[in-house]
Amino acid sequence: MMKKFTLLLFIIASTSCAVKQKPTFIKVDNIKLITANSTKITVSADALFNNPNVIGGRLNTEGVQVYVNDISFGRIETEEFKVPANDDFTVPLKIQIKTKDLLDKDSKGFLNGLLNSVLNRSLKVRYEGTIQFKALGINHSYPINKTETIKIKL
């Protein structure tokens, strides 16, 4: 019984000291067009982080909004991401947009932007919002604002 109590105290002491730093947000990278057809467009990106703590935590990306050619297409929908301990890690940011939804949002503005994108063979994609980190009583928000022009292959 005493050994279990000592082990429990050791675990509590080591974990309370283990989450003193928040993970470091490095950048959003690798924005790319996955699919583009008559029914949907899929865009993805990677949010890169480093966790210096000896224990992991969780990240929530639901606070990230995606814009294509300055038109909002909704928030990233994903489950909480498990953060590894003491390591670099990548959080995938992916969104699927129904082409019907594109036309319903702003048909004239979208069609002009789409025509311009086809002529230029590029789309302007922006990820903007907040990613939340949680671990043993530490909560931290990471503001995200990354825009990149991605090439369309026709």
C-alpha positions as CSV (number, residue, x, y, z in Angstrom):
1,M,0.0,0.0,0.0
2,M,2.8,2.4,0.9
3,K,4.6,1.6,-2.5
4,K,1.4,2.5,-4.4
5,F,1.0,5.7,-2.4
6,T,4.7,6.7,-3.1
7,L,4.3,5.9,-6.8
8,L,1.1,8.0,-6.9
9,L,2.9,10.9,-5.3
10,F,5.8,10.6,-7.7
11,I,3.5,10.6,-10.7
12,I,1.6,13.6,-9.4
13,A,4.8,15.5,-8.6
14,S,6.4,14.7,-12.0
15,T,3.3,15.6,-14.0
16,S,2.7,18.8,-12.2
17,C,6.1,20.0,-13.2
18,A,5.9,18.5,-16.6
19,V,3.4,20.9,-18.2
20,K,5.0,24.2,-17.5
21,Q,5.4,25.3,-21.2
22,K,2.8,25.5,-23.9
23,P,3.5,23.8,-27.2
24,T,5.1,26.2,-29.7
25,F,3.2,26.9,-32.8
26,I,5.7,26.9,-35.7
27,K,3.7,27.6,-38.8
28,V,0.9,26.6,-41.2
29,D,2.5,25.0,-44.2
30,N,1.8,22.7,-47.2
31,I,-1.5,24.3,-48.2
32,K,-2.7,22.4,-51.3
33,L,-5.7,21.5,-53.4
34,I,-6.5,17.8,-52.9
35,T,-9.5,17.4,-55.2
36,A,-11.5,19.8,-57.4
37,N,-14.4,18.4,-59.5
38,S,-18.0,19.3,-60.3
39,T,-19.3,18.2,-56.8
40,K,-16.6,19.2,-54.3
41,I,-13.3,20.9,-53.6
42,T,-11.0,19.6,-50.9
43,V,-8.2,21.8,-49.5
44,S,-5.7,20.7,-46.9
45,A,-2.8,22.3,-44.8
46,D,-0.6,21.3,-42.0
47,A,-0.2,23.2,-38.7
48,L,3.3,22.5,-37.3
49,F,3.9,22.5,-33.5
50,N,6.6,21.4,-31.0
51,N,5.6,20.1,-27.5
52,P,8.5,20.5,-25.1
53,N,6.6,18.8,-22.2
54,V,7.1,15.3,-21.0
55,I,3.4,14.6,-21.3
56,G,1.0,15.2,-24.2
57,G,-2.3,17.0,-24.4
58,R,-5.1,17.8,-26.9
59,L,-5.5,20.3,-29.6
60,N,-8.9,21.5,-31.0
61,T,-8.9,23.0,-34.5
62,E,-12.6,23.8,-34.7
63,G,-11.9,27.6,-34.3
64,V,-10.2,27.7,-37.8
65,Q,-12.1,29.3,-40.6
66,V,-11.2,28.6,-44.3
67,Y,-11.6,31.2,-47.0
68,V,-11.2,30.6,-50.8
69,N,-10.7,33.7,-52.9
70,D,-11.8,35.7,-49.8
71,I,-15.2,33.9,-49.5
72,S,-15.8,32.1,-46.2
73,F,-16.4,28.3,-46.6
74,G,-16.8,27.3,-43.0
75,R,-14.7,26.0,-40.1
76,I,-12.4,23.0,-40.0
77,E,-14.4,20.1,-38.7
78,T,-12.2,17.5,-36.9
79,E,-12.0,15.7,-33.6
80,E,-9.5,16.7,-31.0
81,F,-6.0,15.9,-32.0
82,K,-3.8,14.0,-29.5
83,V,-0.5,15.9,-28.9
84,P,2.6,13.7,-28.4
85,A,5.0,14.3,-25.5
86,N,8.3,16.0,-26.1
87,D,8.2,16.0,-29.9
88,D,7.4,18.0,-33.1
89,F,4.0,17.2,-34.5
90,T,1.7,18.1,-37.4
91,V,-2.0,18.8,-37.1
92,P,-3.9,18.2,-40.4
93,L,-6.3,21.0,-41.4
94,K,-8.7,19.7,-44.1
95,I,-12.0,21.0,-45.4
96,Q,-14.4,19.8,-48.1
97,I,-16.5,22.3,-49.9
98,K,-19.5,21.4,-52.0
99,T,-19.4,23.3,-55.2
100,K,-23.2,23.9,-54.8
101,D,-22.4,25.7,-51.5
102,L,-19.9,27.8,-53.4
103,L,-22.5,29.0,-55.8
104,D,-25.1,29.6,-53.0
105,K,-22.8,31.8,-51.0
106,D,-22.1,34.5,-53.5
107,S,-22.9,33.4,-57.0
108,K,-21.8,36.5,-58.9
109,G,-18.7,37.2,-56.8
110,F,-17.8,33.5,-56.7
111,L,-18.2,33.0,-60.4
112,N,-16.1,36.1,-61.1
113,G,-13.4,34.8,-58.7
114,L,-13.6,31.3,-60.1
115,L,-13.2,32.5,-63.7
116,N,-10.2,34.6,-62.6
117,S,-8.8,31.6,-60.7
118,V,-9.1,29.4,-63.8
119,L,-7.5,32.0,-66.0
120,N,-4.7,32.5,-63.5
121,R,-4.6,28.8,-62.6
122,S,-4.5,29.5,-58.9
123,L,-6.8,29.8,-55.8
124,K,-6.1,32.1,-52.8
125,V,-6.7,30.0,-49.7
126,R,-6.6,31.5,-46.2
127,Y,-6.8,29.7,-42.8
128,E,-7.7,32.0,-40.0
129,G,-8.8,31.5,-36.4
130,T,-7.7,29.9,-33.2
131,I,-6.3,26.4,-32.3
132,Q,-6.8,25.5,-28.6
133,F,-4.4,23.4,-26.6
134,K,-5.4,21.6,-23.3
135,A,-3.3,19.5,-20.9
136,L,-3.6,19.1,-17.1
137,G,-5.1,22.5,-16.4
138,I,-3.1,24.4,-19.0
139,N,-5.2,26.0,-21.8
140,H,-3.6,28.1,-24.5
141,S,-4.9,29.6,-27.7
142,Y,-2.9,29.9,-30.9
143,P,-4.0,32.5,-33.4
144,I,-3.7,31.3,-37.0
145,N,-3.7,33.5,-40.1
146,K,-2.0,32.0,-43.2
147,T,-2.8,32.8,-46.8
148,E,-1.3,31.0,-49.7
149,T,-2.0,30.9,-53.5
150,I,-2.2,27.3,-54.7
151,K,-1.8,26.3,-58.3
152,I,-4.7,24.6,-60.2
153,K,-3.6,21.9,-62.6
154,L,-5.9,21.7,-65.5
